Structures are given as structure tokens and as C-alpha cells.
Amino acid sequence: MKNKIIIPTILFIVVFILSIFVLLQNKDNNTVQDNQQTEESQIILFYGDGCPHCAIVEEYIKENNIESKIFFAKKEVYHNRENANELADKAKICNLPTDSIGVPFLWEEKKCYVGDQEIIGFFNQKINEK
């Protein structure tokens, strides 16, 4: 009698554990694909602390709740050499002179937008596309 209960219970536990394992593997694969898509289509806003034009863009972002509508990274360049070098690399891709490039600067899929008005226009266009 005990064997009739124990064997199905053990089988149920084994199937349950295998199901969880398969679900977790599938979730990890989806996460990797999502990260790759995010990296490929990443939007980066480069800014500088104390930059008046950057403050205009920041105010626009806050007033229009842009960060809840569009995913993008923000990177400060005045105090972060790595971010400044990344900005220069992105400017090179757009054939912009790296010795005179300023902020605010927005990068999106090999396209560059420089200045508060261009960046605000970019965000407006992205919002209208949705």
C-alpha cells in the first residue's frame, strides 16, 4: 500500500523539479536575448554637470516624463574619463570632430544628435512614433 503512494509522489517531485529547471533555463535565454537587443538599440545621452544646455534637456525630460516612455542611458562626461572617451568614439562614428564635440550629445544606433534642440526634437519624434 505504501508503495502505491510513494512511487507517484516521487515521480511528481521529479517532474516538478525538471519543470522548474526547464522554465529557469528558458527565462535565462530570454534575458540574454533582451540584453543583446537593448545593447544593439541602446540610446545614450551624454551630458555634463553644470552644462546649461544639458540642464534644458534634463528639464524637458522631467517635465515630459521621458524616462518612463523611452529607455536610454545617461552618462556624465565632465567628471568621468571613460564616459568622455565613449562620447569621442561615438562622435568619430558620426564623422564629427572629436576635439570640439560638446554636450548634450545623444547617440542612437549610429546616429548622433548634438545640442538641446536636436535632442528634444529626437525625443519628441520618438514619443510620436509610439
N, C-alpha and C positions, 0 to 999 in steps of 0.2 A: 504494500500500500504506500509506504513512504517513497519508494522508487517512482511511483506514478506522479508524485508531486515534485520530487527533487529534480528529475530529469527535465521536465518542462520549465521549471524555474531557472535552471542553469542555462538552458537554451535561450530563454527570454533574456537573461542577463547578457549573454554573449552577443546576441543580435542587437541589443540596446547599446552596448559599448561600441560595436562595429559601426552602428548608425551614427553615433556621436562622432566617432573618428572620421568617417566619410564627410559629414557635414562641416567639421572643422577644417578639413583639407580643402574643401570647395570654397569656404569663406576666405582662407588664406590666398588661394589662387585669384579670387575676385579682387582682393585688396591689392595684390601686386599689379593686376591689370589696371585698376583705378589709379594707382600711383604713377604708372607709366603714362596714362592718358593725361594726368594732371601735369606731369613734367613736360610732356610734349606740347601742351597747350597753355603753359603757365604764363600768367601776366604778372609782371613785376613793376612796381612803382618805386623808382629811386628818388630819394628826397634828402634834403639837408636840414639839420636842426638850425633854426633861425633864418631860414630862407623865406623871404616874403612871398614869392610866387608859390612855393611849396605850401605855405600856410593857406593860400587861396584855394588850392586843390584840396587840402585837408578839410577846410571848412565846407566846401562843396560835397565832399564825401560824407561828412557827418550830417549835413542838412538834408541830403537826399538818401541817406541810409544805403549807400552804395555797397558797403561791405556785406550786407545781407542779400544783395541781389547778384553780385559778381564776385567770384573768388579770385583774389590776387594777393601777392606777397608785397610787403613794403620793406624797403631796405634803405637804411640811413648811410650816407656816403662820406660826410664830413669827418666823422669820428671812427669810421670803420674802413680800414685799408682794403680788406678783402672785398667788401661791397663796392668800393670805388674802382677796384680793378675789374670786377664783374661788369660794372657800368661801362668802363672803357672797352671791354671785349664786345659788349652788345653794340656800342656805337660803331666799332670797326665793322661789324657785320652789316650795318646800315650805311657804310661808307661815310660816316660823319667824322670830322676831325676830333681826335681824342684829346688834343691839347686845349681845346676851347669848349668842350661839351659841358653843359651845366645841368642843373636840376631845377624844376622837376623833370624827370625823364621816365617815360613809360615804355616798356618792352612787351610786345605781344607777337609771338610766332614770327620772328624775324622782321618785325615792323617796329619802327621807333617813332615815338611822339615826344616832342620837346616843348616845354612851356605850359603854363597853366591853361591857356585857352584850347590848345590842341588836345590836352589830356582830358579836360572837361568835355570837349566835343566827342572824344573817343567813348567816354563813359555814357554820355547821352545816347550815342548811336547804339551801344551795346544794350542799354536798357530798352530802347525802342524795338530792338530785334526780338526781344523776348515776348 
